[in-house]
Amino acid sequence: MPLGTRADLFVVGAATDAGTGLFLVPAEQATRHGYRTYDGGHAAALTLARTPATPLGTPGTDHTR
């Protein structure tokens, strides 16, 4: 995640029983491991396991039409 060590909130995609959806995850609920990118920037690897999240819209709903 670019600049993931500085984020307060993440938008992540996840599969549910209803289909794929986007969810908001507070940074304090995620485990982050920061690292430098090849171009000198910063990023973080996120670990999300049974992490509380708030759905953005209704998972599985097609909003492209």
C-alpha positions, 0 to 999 in steps of 0.5 A, spaced: 500 500 500 503 506 497 504 511 503 501 505 508 505 507 514 501 514 514 494 512 512 489 513 517 484 509 513 484 503 508 479 502 502 480 494 501 476 489 496 474 483 499 470 477 497 463 476 501 458 471 500 454 476 496 460 477 492 466 482 492 465 489 495 469 495 498 470 496 505 473 501 510 478 499 515 481 503 520 489 503 520 489 501 527 485 495 526 490 493 520 497 490 522 502 494 517 509 493 515 513 499 512 518 498 507 522 503 502 520 502 495 525 502 489 524 509 487 525 511 494 518 512 496 514 509 502 509 503 502 506 498 507 504 491 507 497 490 510 495 484 514 488 483 515 485 477 518 478 477 521 479 485 521 473 489 523 471 493 516 465 498 514 462 496 507 462 501 502 455 500 499 452 493 498 457 488 497 456 484 490 452 490 487 454 492 480 454 499 480 457 499 473 451 500 469 
